[in-house]
Amino acid sequence: MRAARVTCNLAALILACSVASHAHAQGLPPPGPPDAGPEVLSEDVDVLLDMLADEEDPAEATRLAREVEERWSHSGSAAMDLLLRRGREAIEAEELDRAVTHLTALTDHAPDFAEGWVARATAFFLQERWGLALSDLEQALILEPRHYGALTGLCILMEQIDEPDLALRACAASLDIHPNQEELVGFVEQLERATGGRTL
């Protein structure tokens, strides 16, 4: 029953992310209660994400994505940014327990910083702690519905736990935000075969 509730909640979350992306494209405010929390990204990043969704040139899309990701990596606190950097370095070194320690300190002290949740989800995923990774990705997407990296991570994780429909939805939502993710194309085709050729 818990697994069913988790996947149901994630399906709703993925749909909300897709709606938020569409709303931004139409110049509308994203849905949600007014007390959903402070904006995680500056207006400049929102503008970059709008440009990224419309960009057809792969090289320019790569440049825009790097700018977005650079801004996402800054919390506004040098101490929190250091924890993120140390967590990422520990992941690169495959020192996953150390990574989780740094990133848990980050999420504890900066709970509104989406990138901290994404990074810790990566560490949990590599430890095969699927439930914890899902929970962190969910929190990241609540904070930043257009975080295409979190949606791509969710896609990979949903495929890993044999939820191809949800994986396909997450991939589609990520590609709506950043269409020039070539690495997702083959994965989407694989998922479409797994779901009987359905496109979502």
C-alpha positions in Angstrom: 0.0 0.0 0.0 2.8 2.4 0.8 4.4 1.8 -2.6 1.1 2.5 -4.3 0.7 5.8 -2.4 4.3 6.8 -3.3 3.9 6.2 -7.0 0.5 7.9 -7.0 2.0 10.9 -5.3 4.9 11.0 -7.7 2.5 10.8 -10.7 0.6 13.8 -9.4 4.0 15.6 -8.8 5.2 14.9 -12.3 1.9 16.2 -13.7 2.2 19.3 -11.6 5.7 19.9 -13.0 4.5 19.5 -16.5 1.7 22.0 -15.8 4.1 24.4 -14.2 6.4 24.2 -17.3 3.4 24.9 -19.6 2.3 27.8 -17.5 5.7 29.4 -17.7 5.7 29.0 -21.4 2.3 30.7 -21.7 3.4 33.5 -19.3 1.1 32.3 -16.6 1.9 31.9 -12.9 2.4 28.2 -11.9 -0.4 26.6 -9.9 -0.1 26.1 -6.2 -1.0 27.7 -2.9 0.4 31.2 -2.3 2.2 29.9 0.8 4.0 27.2 -1.0 7.4 28.7 0.1 9.9 31.2 -1.2 11.0 31.2 -4.8 14.1 29.1 -5.2 15.3 30.7 -8.4 15.8 34.3 -9.4 13.8 35.8 -12.3 17.0 35.6 -14.4 17.0 31.8 -14.1 13.3 31.7 -15.0 14.1 33.7 -18.2 17.0 31.3 -19.0 14.6 28.3 -18.6 12.1 29.9 -20.9 14.8 30.4 -23.5 16.1 26.9 -23.0 12.6 25.4 -23.7 12.5 27.3 -27.0 16.1 26.9 -28.1 16.6 24.7 -31.2 20.4 25.0 -31.5 22.1 22.3 -29.5 25.2 24.3 -28.8 23.2 27.3 -27.5 21.0 25.0 -25.5 24.1 23.5 -23.8 25.3 27.0 -22.9 21.9 28.0 -21.5 21.7 24.8 -19.5 25.2 25.4 -18.0 24.1 28.9 -17.0 20.9 27.5 -15.3 22.8 24.8 -13.5 25.5 27.3 -12.3 22.8 29.4 -10.8 21.0 26.4 -9.3 24.3 25.6 -7.5 24.4 28.8 -5.5 22.3 29.0 -2.4 23.2 32.5 -1.4 25.4 31.2 1.5 29.1 30.4 1.1 28.9 27.8 3.9 26.0 26.0 2.2 27.7 26.1 -1.2 30.7 24.6 0.4 28.6 21.7 1.8 27.2 21.1 -1.7 30.6 21.1 -3.2 32.0 18.7 -0.6 29.0 16.4 -1.1 29.5 16.4 -4.9 33.2 15.7 -4.5 32.4 12.8 -2.2 30.0 11.4 -4.8 32.7 11.7 -7.5 35.1 9.9 -5.2 32.5 7.2 -4.5 32.6 8.0 -0.8 28.8 7.9 -0.5 28.5 7.8 3.3 30.6 11.0 3.5 28.5 12.5 0.7 25.3 11.8 2.6 26.7 13.3 5.7 27.6 16.6 4.0 24.4 16.8 2.0 22.2 16.0 5.1 23.8 18.9 6.8 23.0 21.0 3.8 19.4 20.0 3.6 19.0 20.4 7.3 20.4 24.0 7.3 19.1 25.1 3.9 15.8 23.2 3.3 14.7 25.6 0.6 17.7 24.9 -1.5 16.6 22.5 -4.2 20.1 21.5 -5.4 20.9 20.0 -2.0 18.0 17.6 -2.3 19.0 16.7 -5.8 22.6 16.0 -4.8 21.6 13.9 -1.8 19.1 11.9 -4.0 22.0 11.1 -6.3 24.0 9.7 -3.3 21.0 7.7 -2.1 20.4 6.3 -5.6 24.0 5.2 -5.9 23.6 3.4 -2.5 20.4 1.8 -3.9 18.3 3.4 -1.2 15.4 4.0 -3.6 12.8 5.3 -1.2 15.1 7.9 0.2 16.2 9.0 -3.3 12.5 9.3 -4.3 11.7 11.4 -1.2 14.6 13.8 -1.9 13.6 14.2 -5.6 10.1 14.8 -4.6 11.2 17.6 -2.3 13.5 19.1 -4.9 10.6 19.2 -7.4 8.3 20.8 -4.9 10.8 23.6 -4.5 11.7 23.8 -8.2 9.1 22.2 -10.5 11.3 23.0 -13.6 14.4 21.2 -12.3 14.9 19.0 -15.4 17.8 17.3 -13.7 15.6 16.1 -10.9 13.0 15.0 -13.4 15.6 13.0 -15.4 16.8 11.5 -12.1 13.2 10.6 -11.3 12.8 9.0 -14.8 15.9 6.8 -14.2 14.8 5.8 -10.7 11.2 5.0 -11.8 12.6 2.7 -14.5 14.9 1.1 -11.9 12.0 0.2 -9.7 9.9 -1.1 -12.7 7.5 1.8 -13.1 7.9 2.5 -16.8 4.8 4.6 -17.1 6.0 7.0 -14.4 9.5 7.0 -15.9 8.1 8.0 -19.3 6.1 10.8 -17.7 9.1 12.1 -15.9 11.3 12.0 -19.0 8.6 13.8 -21.0 8.3 16.5 -18.4 12.1 16.9 -18.4 12.2 17.2 -22.1 9.4 19.8 -22.1 11.8 22.0 -20.0 15.1 21.1 -21.8 14.3 19.6 -25.1 17.9 19.2 -26.2 18.8 16.4 -23.9 20.1 13.9 -26.5 20.9 11.3 -23.9 17.2 11.0 -23.1 16.1 10.2 -26.6 17.2 6.5 -26.6 15.9 6.1 -23.1 12.5 7.4 -24.0 12.4 5.0 -27.0 13.2 2.1 -24.6 10.5 3.2 -22.2 7.9 3.5 -25.0 8.7 -0.1 -26.0 8.3 -1.1 -22.3 4.9 0.6 -22.1 3.6 -1.0 -25.3 4.5 2.0 -27.5 2.5 4.5 -25.4 3.6 8.1 -25.5 2.5 10.3 -22.6 
